[in-house]
Amino acid sequence: MHHVRPHLAVATPAFRIRDERRGDVAAREALLDAAFGPERFAKTCERLREGRRPAQGLALIAEDGAGRLIATVRLWHVAAGSAGAALMLGPIAVDASARSLGVGAELMRAAIGRARAFGHRAIVLVGDAPWYARFGFSPELTLGLDLPGPVDRARFLGLELDAGALAGARGLVIGTGVSAALARAA
């Protein structure tokens, strides 16, 4: 009698994370439109990103095995009041078809790891506190900071990449990154 052995599945990654490229813009914008709708342009954090380029090396995407963009995250240079230079994370979005694969969490870990490796001291964001808490984000770190528009204080979160980077920080968070217009002219 011949025994058939079950086929052993080979573990292959369902996605890979890489730097965003110019050719990703249309797919990234479509993903962000699907995730947030047109109201995404009215959000307070958009005021900090408007007309600016993401921080160098901190615009990441995840693509599936077929090379289709399934997630995106960007970090932006800001001044976090008296704390000085920091990053603003957002938006992060994952395609509905990939939401159970852990893509968002891996993209967050990659972005935070890169930001730390590049010597950035802190990250702030506006988002779902329970989801971001697993990465160390806390609303307590932004209590003395303000954004240039309305914000739900429970969703305004900070992460110190360098211990004490946001300690006692006071003042307005403002965009400080490279102007997209200046970058095109260069």
N, C-alpha and C positions, 0 to 999 in steps of 0.2 A: 504494500500500500504506500502510495506517495503522499507525503505530508506537504501541504502548501504553507510556506512561511508567510506571515503577514508582511506586507511591504513596510519597511521602516521609513518613516517620514524624515526627511532631512530638514533641520531647522534652517530656514532662510529668513533674512529680515524682510518684513512686510513693507518697510520704507527705509529711506536713507535721508540724512540731514546734510545739507550743503549750503554754501553761500548763495544768496539771491543773485541772479544775473539779469541783465537788461531784458532778455527774452522772456523772463518770468512775469513781467509787469501785467500783461493782459490777464493771465490766469490768476495772479494774485488779486488784482482788482475785482475780478468776477467772484472769487472766493470771499473776499471781504464784503461785497455787495450781498451775496447770498447769506452770509453770517449775520450782518448788522443792518442791511438795508440802507437806503439813502440818508436816513437820519444820522448815520455815522459821521457825516461831515459837520453836524451841528454840535457834536460833543465837545465838552470843555478841553479835553486832551488834544483834540484836533487843533486848537489854537496854538499849542506848543509845537506841533509838527508842521503846521502850514508853511509852505514855501521853503522848507528845510530838507536836507538829506539825512537819512539815518546815520548813526555813528558807524565809522569805518569798521568793517568786519562783523557788524552786529545786525545784519539783515539776513535772516536765515529762512530757508524753506525746507519742507520735507516733501519728498516725492515717492510715489509707490514704485513697485517693480517695473512698471511700464513707463516710468519717467513722467507721470502725471503729477502736477503740483497738488498736494493734499493738505498742506498746512503752511502757515507763515507766521513769523514774528519779527518785529523790528524794535530796536532800542535807539533812543534819540538823546543827544546832549541837552542837558538843562542845567540851570543853576537852581539849587534847592535852598533858596533863601540864604541864611547865614551859614549853612553847611557848605555852600559853594558847589563845585562841579559834581554832577550826578548824572544818572541816566533815567529816562522815562521809558517804560516798557509799554508797547502797544502799537497797534492792536495785535493780538494773537488770535488766530482762527484756524479751525480744523474742519475740513470738508465733512459733511454729514455721513458720508460713506466710510469714513475712517475714524469716527469718534470712539470706537471701542478698542482701538489698537494701541493706546498709550502714546500716541503721536504727540499730543499736546504736552504731556509731562516730559517726554524726551526732548522736545524742542525747548521747553523751559530750562531743563537742566543744561542743555548745550549753550543756550544764551547766557545763563548765569555764569557758567564755567568760563566762557569766553570773556565776559565782562570782567570777571575776577582776574583772569590771566592777563588781560590788557591793562590792569592796574586801576580800574574804576573802583570807586569807594562805596557807592550806594546806588540803589535802583528804587524809583517810586513808580506807582501805577494806580489806576482806578480799575477795580475789578471785583470779582466774587471772592470775598474774604476767606470763606472755608476752602475753596479750591487752591488759592495762593498760599494759604497758611502752611501747607505741606512743604513749601519751598523756603519757609522762614519769613514770609512777608507778614507785617503786622500794622494795624492802624495806629498803634501807640507811637510808632516812629515818625508819624506825620502830623501829630497833634498841633504843633506850632507852625505848620506850613499851610499855605493857601494856594489855590489854583486860580487862574484868571477867568473864573466863571463858576456857575453852580456845580456842587459836587456833593454826593452822599458821603458824609465823613466816614461812615463805617466801611466804605468801599475804597477810600483813599489810603493806600498801603505803602509801606517802605520796607526795604531790605538793606541791611548793612553788609557790604562785602568786606569792609574794613571795620573792625569793632569800634564803636563810638562815632562813626561817620555822620550819623544823623542825630546824635545826642544833643538835645537842647536846640535843635534847628528851629529858626523862626523866620518868617517872611514869605514872600511870594515865589513860587516856582515859575521860572521863565525859560523860554526856548533859547538856546545859545549855539545850536549847531550850525553847520555850514549852510549857507543859502543855496537852494537848488539853482537859482539863476546864476550866482557866482560860479558854482561848480560847472555849469554848462559852458560858461564863457572861458574857463581856464583851459 
